[in-house]
Amino acid sequence: MRAYDYVIVGAGSAGCVLAARLTEDPDVTVLLLEAGGWDWNPLIHIPLGVGKLVRSSLHSWGYWTEPEPHLGGRRLYWPRGKVIGGSSSINSMIYIRGHPRDYDTWAQLGNRGWSWDDVLPYFRRSEGHVDRPEDDLHGTGGPLKVQRGRGDNPLYDVFFRAAGEAGYPWNDDFNGPGQEGVGRYDFTIHDGRRASAAACYLRPALKRPNLTVETRALTHRVVVEGGRATGVEYHREGTLHRVAAAREVLLAGGALNSPQVLMLSGIGDPDELAAHGIPVAHALPGVGRDLQDHLDIPLQFACPKPVTLHSLVRLDRAAIAMAQAALFRSGPASSFPAEGGLFVRSRPELELPDMQWHFLIGLGAKRLRVPLLWQLNRGPMDRDGFTIRMCQLRPESRGRVTLRSDDPADRVRIFANYYSTENDRRSFRDGLRMARELVAQSAFDGWRGEELSPGADVRSDADIDAYVRRIAETIYHPVGTCRMGSDDGAVVDRELRVRGIDGLRVVDASIMPRLIGGNTNAPTMMIAEKAADMIRGRAALGQERAAA
């Protein structure tokens, strides 16, 4: 049986970081397992390709939730990356860390070492910002390339001016001293290409002889012997393989796959395991619980001026834009068309922003027009327009992930339980009304057409609730299913070790005890950066500086 020092399950945002950092030691051997394939598709690397990627099953697990009881029984589509780079290869590339108070809350929940002051050095070590100077908040020498939004569409300036008229302060840096206000997002884009975890971390590490990567490798279970994780079983090319982990097994499959692997390994709620005939290796009831995610709704308007992405949603023009991005790393396809952002408190008494808005210079068309023929099957959104997408940052609703069967190839069952509390519903009602007030400002005069969605007649609380139940979707930030903590419901401790099992850690977004206020990709990489030091027995970065 082959043996490695570390076996990493999942080559996503966290797994790529772990593989790169652990193999910096030439005496350590690492096997990285990924259920998907290599990131060969040009759409992955061209930023505008994200629209096709998230709707395709080519590089995604293509999950669906169970019928959501508070969203009219709808099943919501959940794209999660099934490719080298994981979701960092198919996401919207927005670089957000969250609010410092998010991490202070983690620490106050009993997770010492995870406060803002503790995690900031790892954000800085990861970050290779090409537009901002090196300072106490930003890093310029890290592997993860980050740049400011550079789009020149006039609608962005209209949005910024309207926000100012509505009383929102300008914020030049959402990852700076304060989060609240309106501004331009930073992106994990560099030189016209997506800066995924695979491109920034894994690719440079592939030349190391102590790193082995196997794709199309579906992990079946962690081998647990005498209370210790000793290896991994996985299926590849028609054969079941078993490899030994001399030091540790590291699960980095994300908020859905990591709890699934734990449960398939006999680690979880005994009742859940018994329902599928899985012997209990260790009772840990919190596995799969505490699922949290950001829910999202659109406010959409027609635009009387032909300046939006609608001009690109035509077969010939899209082909030209994609070719320009592929060959010359320039043009509209080399950026993501949602550069305007706003962090806002939906009620003045709140201490932190509870809503995040994304301003898109289009309506999110799901198909390309064919010249001369598109009028034959034209839909209500086949026109120029703009969108404000709003998500609630700190939902109270909690869900869970369970097994569908004991077959590793079966998708997990997702019970997100969205929109289940009055506070969650109130945030969307207030947020939608605030977004309408922003678009009503004089800066949008001449750029604002009719309200397309939800429509001007949707006004009352009941009408807005009905709209949310009909239209709301995930914005792809599931966390919490292997929650970090010291209470009986926690799955991992503050060093991300699975409670009660030696030699096994979970290192990904599933360990977040509370969902952070923003996009989760950069925080997931930070978690892996910090975990790599823990695994190697190194002093935390802040402690090193304090000692010096």
SEGUDREN-515828 format. One line per 4 residues: number of its first residue (from 1); their letters; for each residue y, x, z of C-alpha. Coordinates in nm, 3 decimals. Layout:
N
NUM = A = Y,X,Z; ...
! end
This chain:
548
1 = MRAY = 0.000,0.000,0.000; 0.343,0.129,-0.097; 0.580,0.196,0.191; 0.957,0.226,0.215
5 = DYVI = 1.186,0.279,0.509; 1.374,-0.041,0.430; 1.284,-0.343,0.220; 1.585,-0.558,0.124
9 = VGAG = 1.518,-0.913,0.005; 1.795,-1.029,-0.228; 2.023,-0.823,-0.453; 2.331,-1.037,-0.406
13 = SAGC = 2.668,-0.969,-0.249; 2.513,-0.835,0.073; 2.195,-0.683,-0.068; 2.377,-0.462,-0.318
17 = VLAA = 2.606,-0.331,-0.044; 2.311,-0.257,0.185; 2.118,-0.077,-0.088; 2.418,0.140,-0.176
21 = RLTE = 2.508,0.231,0.181; 2.156,0.294,0.314; 2.061,0.520,0.023; 2.359,0.744,0.093
25 = DPDV = 2.108,0.917,0.322; 1.875,1.105,0.082; 1.594,1.103,0.338; 1.577,0.723,0.346
29 = TVLL = 1.380,0.517,0.093; 1.483,0.162,0.000; 1.317,-0.112,-0.202; 1.552,-0.387,-0.324
33 = LEAG = 1.382,-0.710,-0.436; 1.559,-0.968,-0.654; 1.408,-1.297,-0.772; 1.638,-1.305,-1.076
37 = GWDW = 1.687,-1.058,-1.357; 1.944,-0.797,-1.449; 2.306,-0.889,-1.516; 2.279,-0.834,-1.892
41 = NPLI = 2.465,-1.148,-2.000; 2.819,-1.072,-2.134; 2.939,-1.400,-1.980; 2.884,-1.246,-1.637
45 = HIPL = 3.125,-0.963,-1.702; 3.397,-1.156,-1.889; 3.597,-1.343,-1.621; 3.643,-1.666,-1.815
49 = GVGK = 3.266,-1.689,-1.859; 3.234,-1.828,-1.507; 3.277,-2.185,-1.629; 2.958,-2.162,-1.830
53 = LVRS = 2.768,-1.962,-1.568; 2.806,-2.207,-1.280; 2.684,-2.497,-1.495; 2.385,-2.309,-1.637
57 = SLHS = 2.045,-2.244,-1.481; 2.014,-1.913,-1.667; 2.140,-1.704,-1.374; 2.145,-1.966,-1.098
61 = WGYW = 1.887,-2.121,-0.869; 2.028,-2.461,-0.967; 1.992,-2.632,-0.631; 2.070,-2.996,-0.563
65 = TEPE = 2.137,-3.149,-0.225; 1.943,-3.444,-0.097; 2.131,-3.776,-0.131; 2.446,-3.738,0.077
69 = PHLG = 2.484,-4.040,0.311; 2.864,-4.008,0.341; 2.924,-3.945,-0.030; 2.773,-4.263,-0.164
73 = GRRL = 2.420,-4.125,-0.178; 2.511,-3.873,-0.446; 2.314,-3.551,-0.492; 2.550,-3.254,-0.536
77 = YWPR = 2.476,-2.956,-0.759; 2.476,-2.620,-0.583; 2.486,-2.312,-0.809; 2.367,-1.998,-0.630
81 = GKVI = 2.326,-1.666,-0.808; 1.973,-1.578,-0.921; 2.056,-1.244,-1.081; 2.141,-0.890,-0.982
85 = GGSS = 2.471,-0.928,-0.797; 2.377,-1.277,-0.676; 2.663,-1.521,-0.648; 2.914,-1.237,-0.692
89 = SINS = 2.796,-1.233,-1.055; 2.873,-1.602,-1.118; 3.158,-1.686,-0.876; 3.530,-1.735,-0.938
93 = MIYI = 3.615,-1.380,-0.822; 3.888,-1.484,-0.574; 3.931,-1.217,-0.308; 4.002,-1.380,0.028
97 = RGHP = 3.908,-1.250,0.371; 3.987,-1.557,0.580; 4.224,-1.585,0.874; 4.210,-1.322,1.152
101 = RDYD = 4.158,-1.602,1.401; 3.830,-1.688,1.228; 3.678,-1.360,1.340; 3.835,-1.372,1.685
105 = TWAQ = 3.658,-1.707,1.721; 3.328,-1.543,1.627; 3.379,-1.293,1.906; 3.481,-1.562,2.155
109 = LGNR = 3.156,-1.743,2.080; 2.972,-1.447,2.231; 2.951,-1.215,1.931; 3.115,-0.904,2.069
113 = GWSW = 3.209,-0.657,1.798; 3.303,-0.922,1.539; 3.671,-0.982,1.621; 3.939,-0.927,1.358
117 = DDVL = 4.012,-0.579,1.488; 3.640,-0.502,1.461; 3.589,-0.627,1.104; 3.918,-0.514,0.946
121 = PYFR = 3.804,-0.150,0.908; 3.507,-0.270,0.706; 3.722,-0.484,0.478; 3.938,-0.176,0.420
125 = RSEG = 3.637,0.049,0.359; 3.501,-0.195,0.102; 3.830,-0.259,-0.079; 3.949,-0.057,-0.375
129 = HVDR = 4.275,-0.239,-0.450; 4.437,-0.115,-0.768; 4.775,-0.287,-0.719; 4.855,-0.269,-0.348
133 = PEDD = 4.921,0.050,-0.151; 4.690,0.188,0.114; 4.809,0.063,0.454; 4.684,-0.082,0.780
137 = LHGT = 4.549,-0.391,0.603; 4.439,-0.271,0.260; 4.213,-0.002,0.123; 4.242,0.161,-0.218
141 = GGPL = 3.940,0.391,-0.221; 3.656,0.146,-0.162; 3.387,0.050,-0.414; 3.498,-0.313,-0.456
145 = KVQR = 3.774,-0.321,-0.715; 4.047,-0.577,-0.645; 4.361,-0.660,-0.840; 4.642,-0.910,-0.822
149 = GRGD = 4.641,-1.209,-1.054; 4.814,-1.116,-1.377; 4.822,-1.435,-1.582; 5.149,-1.516,-1.756
153 = NPLY = 5.102,-1.887,-1.816; 5.433,-2.066,-1.745; 5.261,-2.334,-1.539; 5.202,-2.084,-1.259
157 = DVFF = 5.576,-2.035,-1.214; 5.624,-2.413,-1.224; 5.369,-2.450,-0.945; 5.533,-2.177,-0.737
161 = RAAG = 5.882,-2.325,-0.779; 5.759,-2.674,-0.693; 5.591,-2.545,-0.378; 5.918,-2.383,-0.275
165 = EAGY = 6.104,-2.708,-0.335; 5.845,-2.887,-0.120; 5.918,-2.646,0.166; 5.621,-2.409,0.146
169 = PWND = 5.702,-2.041,0.209; 5.622,-1.774,-0.048; 5.327,-1.553,0.046; 5.289,-1.234,-0.153
173 = DFNG = 4.951,-1.151,0.003; 4.701,-1.404,0.139; 4.515,-1.108,0.293; 4.831,-0.972,0.449
177 = PGQE = 5.008,-1.041,0.780; 4.989,-1.420,0.737; 4.780,-1.663,0.535; 4.998,-1.972,0.513
181 = GVGR = 5.213,-2.041,0.207; 5.202,-2.029,-0.171; 5.132,-1.731,-0.389; 4.907,-1.562,-0.640
185 = YDFT = 4.546,-1.485,-0.555; 4.387,-1.142,-0.565; 4.067,-1.115,-0.769; 3.758,-0.897,-0.789
189 = IHDG = 3.845,-0.817,-1.149; 3.917,-0.471,-1.285; 4.011,-0.363,-1.635; 3.925,-0.704,-1.776
193 = RRAS = 3.578,-0.714,-1.619; 3.420,-0.891,-1.323; 3.391,-0.656,-1.024; 3.063,-0.788,-0.883
197 = AAAC = 2.861,-0.636,-0.601; 2.620,-0.513,-0.866; 2.888,-0.342,-1.074; 3.076,-0.191,-0.779
201 = YLRP = 2.799,-0.100,-0.535; 2.456,-0.110,-0.697; 2.521,0.050,-1.035; 2.653,0.379,-0.891
205 = ALKR = 2.354,0.392,-0.653; 2.088,0.342,-0.921; 2.087,0.713,-1.004; 1.956,0.794,-0.656
209 = PNLT = 1.581,0.867,-0.650; 1.543,0.704,-0.308; 1.637,0.356,-0.439; 1.384,0.132,-0.614
213 = VETR = 1.491,-0.204,-0.758; 1.243,-0.468,-0.869; 1.364,-0.782,-1.047; 1.176,-1.108,-1.111
217 = ALTH = 1.028,-1.053,-0.766; 0.993,-1.375,-0.566; 0.948,-1.304,-0.197; 0.674,-1.511,-0.034
221 = RVVV = 0.700,-1.404,0.327; 0.780,-1.133,0.575; 0.462,-0.984,0.722; 0.481,-1.012,1.102
225 = EGGR = 0.228,-0.823,1.314; 0.242,-0.808,1.693; 0.595,-0.944,1.705; 0.726,-0.693,1.450
229 = ATGV = 0.815,-0.723,1.081; 0.598,-0.466,0.905; 0.643,-0.553,0.539; 0.697,-0.811,0.270
233 = EYHR = 0.474,-1.006,0.032; 0.622,-1.095,-0.306; 0.508,-1.220,-0.645; 0.591,-1.028,-0.960
237 = EGTL = 0.445,-1.029,-1.310; 0.159,-1.256,-1.210; 0.052,-1.044,-0.914; 0.101,-1.078,-0.540
241 = HRVA = 0.227,-0.749,-0.396; 0.255,-0.630,-0.039; 0.484,-0.344,0.063; 0.532,-0.188,0.404
245 = AARE = 0.868,-0.139,0.575; 0.851,0.161,0.806; 1.184,0.084,0.969; 1.314,-0.264,0.891
249 = VLLA = 1.298,-0.566,0.664; 1.647,-0.690,0.573; 1.688,-1.048,0.448; 1.993,-1.084,0.224
253 = GGAL = 1.904,-1.398,0.032; 2.200,-1.610,0.138; 2.237,-1.935,0.329; 1.948,-2.103,0.146
257 = NSPQ = 1.694,-1.833,0.067; 1.707,-1.638,0.393; 1.612,-1.936,0.614; 1.349,-2.032,0.358
261 = VLML = 1.184,-1.689,0.380; 1.197,-1.699,0.759; 1.027,-2.037,0.769; 0.764,-1.933,0.513
265 = SGIG = 0.696,-1.637,0.743; 0.629,-1.865,1.038; 0.968,-1.812,1.202; 1.152,-2.135,1.273
269 = DPDE = 1.125,-2.477,1.430; 0.757,-2.528,1.521; 0.770,-2.895,1.416; 0.911,-2.802,1.076
273 = LAAH = 0.648,-2.534,1.026; 0.365,-2.762,1.137; 0.474,-3.026,0.885; 0.390,-2.777,0.610
277 = GIPV = 0.084,-2.620,0.766; 0.253,-2.286,0.837; 0.124,-2.098,1.145; 0.397,-2.019,1.397
281 = AHAL = 0.468,-1.647,1.424; 0.775,-1.704,1.640; 0.944,-2.025,1.750; 1.313,-2.018,1.654
285 = PGVG = 1.445,-2.375,1.622; 1.787,-2.275,1.488; 1.655,-2.150,1.152; 1.806,-2.368,0.879
289 = RDLQ = 2.044,-2.548,1.116; 2.425,-2.534,1.142; 2.477,-2.550,0.764; 2.850,-2.551,0.684
293 = DHLD = 3.024,-2.562,0.347; 3.363,-2.623,0.188; 3.400,-2.958,0.014; 3.648,-2.985,-0.272
297 = IPLQ = 3.837,-3.257,-0.463; 4.071,-3.243,-0.765; 4.416,-3.385,-0.828; 4.470,-3.382,-1.206
301 = FACP = 4.768,-3.451,-1.429; 4.820,-3.455,-1.802; 5.068,-3.199,-1.936; 5.294,-3.291,-2.229
305 = KPVT = 5.326,-2.928,-2.338; 5.041,-2.746,-2.519; 5.030,-2.448,-2.281; 4.706,-2.511,-2.092
309 = LHSL = 4.348,-2.399,-2.146; 4.292,-2.700,-2.369; 4.395,-2.489,-2.667; 4.106,-2.251,-2.588
313 = VRLD = 3.847,-2.524,-2.546; 3.775,-2.513,-2.918; 3.480,-2.329,-3.065; 3.671,-2.093,-3.293
317 = RAAI = 3.950,-2.011,-3.045; 3.708,-1.961,-2.757; 3.505,-1.721,-2.969; 3.816,-1.518,-3.050
321 = AMAQ = 3.926,-1.507,-2.685; 3.581,-1.398,-2.568; 3.563,-1.131,-2.838; 3.907,-1.001,-2.740
325 = AALF = 3.796,-0.977,-2.378; 3.466,-0.812,-2.468; 3.609,-0.557,-2.711; 3.955,-0.489,-2.574
329 = RSGP = 3.937,-0.614,-2.212; 4.248,-0.824,-2.267; 4.361,-1.175,-2.352; 4.315,-1.510,-2.176
333 = ASSF = 3.941,-1.465,-2.121; 3.995,-1.143,-1.920; 4.135,-1.335,-1.620; 4.041,-1.645,-1.424
337 = PAEG = 4.268,-1.947,-1.486; 4.327,-2.042,-1.122; 4.572,-1.779,-1.002; 4.799,-2.010,-0.805
341 = GLFV = 4.704,-2.065,-0.443; 4.833,-2.243,-0.137; 4.717,-2.238,0.224; 4.859,-2.533,0.412
345 = RSRP = 4.832,-2.724,0.738; 4.767,-3.090,0.663; 4.923,-3.179,1.000; 5.212,-2.995,1.170
349 = ELEL = 5.035,-2.974,1.506; 4.754,-2.757,1.363; 4.771,-2.387,1.449; 4.602,-2.262,1.130
353 = PDMQ = 4.596,-2.374,0.767; 4.314,-2.625,0.726; 4.344,-2.673,0.349; 4.320,-2.428,0.060
357 = WHFL = 4.445,-2.527,-0.284; 4.362,-2.370,-0.619; 4.600,-2.436,-0.907; 4.416,-2.438,-1.243
361 = IGLG = 4.593,-2.435,-1.579; 4.345,-2.682,-1.724; 4.133,-2.987,-1.653; 3.797,-2.813,-1.635
365 = AKRL = 3.654,-2.922,-1.969; 3.275,-2.898,-1.976; 3.231,-2.864,-2.351; 3.387,-2.692,-2.648
369 = RVPL = 3.563,-2.888,-2.918; 3.453,-2.850,-3.278; 3.752,-2.845,-3.517; 3.799,-3.169,-3.715
373 = LWQL = 3.514,-3.341,-3.527; 3.625,-3.349,-3.165; 3.815,-3.678,-3.198; 3.484,-3.854,-3.269
377 = NRGP = 3.366,-3.805,-2.911; 3.686,-3.744,-2.720; 3.683,-3.801,-2.345; 3.972,-3.877,-2.106
381 = MDRD = 3.991,-3.511,-2.000; 3.998,-3.371,-2.354; 4.369,-3.300,-2.342; 4.628,-3.063,-2.197
385 = GFTI = 4.659,-3.087,-1.823; 4.652,-2.906,-1.492; 4.453,-2.939,-1.170; 4.507,-2.878,-0.799
389 = RMCQ = 4.169,-2.840,-0.633; 4.179,-2.889,-0.256; 3.916,-2.786,-0.005; 3.905,-2.838,0.370
393 = LRPE = 3.869,-2.498,0.534; 3.711,-2.575,0.871; 3.495,-2.887,0.841; 3.335,-3.041,1.146
397 = SRGR = 3.040,-3.173,0.943; 2.713,-2.987,0.992; 2.396,-3.002,0.786; 2.061,-2.831,0.761
401 = VTLR = 1.815,-2.666,0.525; 1.444,-2.746,0.540; 1.135,-2.656,0.341; 1.009,-2.881,0.066
405 = SDDP = 0.660,-2.734,0.095; 0.484,-2.409,0.181; 0.515,-2.298,-0.183; 0.777,-2.018,-0.210
409 = ADRV = 0.864,-2.136,-0.562; 0.972,-2.479,-0.436; 1.342,-2.529,-0.381; 1.454,-2.593,-0.026
413 = RIFA = 1.583,-2.935,0.076; 1.959,-2.932,0.145; 2.114,-3.189,0.378; 2.482,-3.088,0.368
417 = NYYS = 2.602,-3.399,0.557; 2.949,-3.374,0.404; 3.240,-3.597,0.507; 3.064,-3.718,0.820
421 = TEND = 3.353,-3.703,1.069; 3.686,-3.881,1.088; 3.873,-3.550,1.113; 3.719,-3.431,0.786
425 = RRSF = 3.818,-3.754,0.614; 4.172,-3.739,0.753; 4.224,-3.386,0.619; 4.145,-3.495,0.263
429 = RDGL = 4.365,-3.804,0.286; 4.662,-3.603,0.412; 4.595,-3.316,0.174; 4.588,-3.537,-0.134
433 = RMAR = 4.916,-3.699,-0.040; 5.076,-3.359,0.019; 4.956,-3.234,-0.320; 5.107,-3.537,-0.490
437 = ELVA = 5.438,-3.466,-0.319; 5.432,-3.112,-0.451; 5.371,-3.223,-0.810; 5.652,-3.478,-0.773
441 = QSAF = 5.908,-3.199,-0.723; 6.171,-3.144,-0.992; 6.013,-2.813,-1.102; 5.735,-3.015,-1.267
445 = DGWR = 5.980,-3.235,-1.462; 5.892,-3.198,-1.828; 5.551,-3.051,-1.744; 5.404,-3.346,-1.558
449 = GEEL = 5.234,-3.629,-1.746; 5.034,-3.918,-1.606; 4.807,-3.873,-1.305; 4.456,-3.867,-1.446
453 = SPGA = 4.252,-3.826,-1.130; 4.230,-4.002,-0.894; 4.500,-4.215,-1.060; 4.832,-4.344,-0.932
457 = DVRS = 4.675,-4.664,-0.796; 4.463,-4.473,-0.541; 4.690,-4.486,-0.237; 4.535,-4.633,0.077
461 = DADI = 4.307,-4.449,0.317; 4.018,-4.662,0.198; 4.093,-4.587,-0.167; 4.117,-4.212,-0.103
465 = DAYV = 3.794,-4.217,0.097; 3.622,-4.395,-0.191; 3.758,-4.136,-0.435; 3.632,-3.848,-0.224
469 = RRIA = 3.289,-4.009,-0.193; 3.278,-4.050,-0.571; 3.414,-3.713,-0.689; 3.392,-3.444,-0.417
473 = ETIY = 3.185,-3.133,-0.491; 3.094,-2.811,-0.318; 3.318,-2.511,-0.376; 3.014,-2.287,-0.322
477 = HPVG = 3.058,-2.147,0.031; 2.744,-2.238,0.233; 2.700,-2.046,0.560; 2.554,-2.074,0.908
481 = TCRM = 2.181,-2.137,0.856; 2.079,-1.814,1.036; 2.366,-1.830,1.279; 2.467,-1.531,1.492
485 = GSDD = 2.497,-1.587,1.865; 2.341,-1.559,2.209; 2.259,-1.925,2.277; 1.923,-2.093,2.222
489 = GAVV = 2.023,-2.222,1.879; 2.120,-1.881,1.742; 1.891,-1.706,1.493; 2.026,-1.351,1.503
493 = DREL = 2.202,-1.149,1.772; 2.535,-0.972,1.728; 2.360,-0.681,1.552; 2.203,-0.935,1.313
497 = RVRG = 1.851,-0.877,1.449; 1.629,-1.184,1.434; 1.586,-1.293,1.793; 1.233,-1.228,1.917
501 = IDGL = 1.114,-1.023,1.617; 1.149,-0.646,1.595; 1.232,-0.472,1.269; 1.386,-0.778,1.103
505 = RVVD = 1.751,-0.859,1.035; 1.941,-1.114,0.833; 2.247,-0.974,0.657; 2.437,-1.231,0.451
509 = ASIM = 2.667,-1.534,0.482; 2.400,-1.732,0.666; 2.479,-1.543,0.989; 2.838,-1.672,1.009
513 = PRLI = 2.868,-1.877,1.329; 3.171,-2.059,1.188; 3.281,-2.100,0.829; 3.584,-1.882,0.761
517 = GGNT = 3.911,-2.015,0.620; 3.873,-1.908,0.260; 3.633,-1.783,-0.006; 3.322,-1.618,0.136
521 = NAPT = 3.233,-1.339,-0.106; 3.451,-1.063,0.043; 3.349,-1.154,0.401; 2.983,-1.138,0.300
525 = MMIA = 3.031,-0.785,0.168; 3.214,-0.696,0.489; 2.916,-0.822,0.690; 2.686,-0.595,0.491
529 = EKAA = 2.919,-0.297,0.530; 2.923,-0.343,0.906; 2.549,-0.407,0.921; 2.478,-0.085,0.731
533 = DMIR = 2.640,0.112,1.013; 2.446,-0.084,1.274; 2.118,-0.019,1.092; 2.194,0.352,1.063
537 = GRAA = 2.289,0.372,1.430; 2.644,0.478,1.356; 2.944,0.403,1.567; 3.154,0.117,1.440
541 = LGQE = 3.451,0.229,1.230; 3.710,0.114,1.482; 3.528,0.298,1.760; 3.524,0.618,1.553
545 = RAAA = 3.902,0.604,1.510; 3.954,0.524,1.878; 3.742,0.823,1.979; 3.935,1.050,1.743
! end
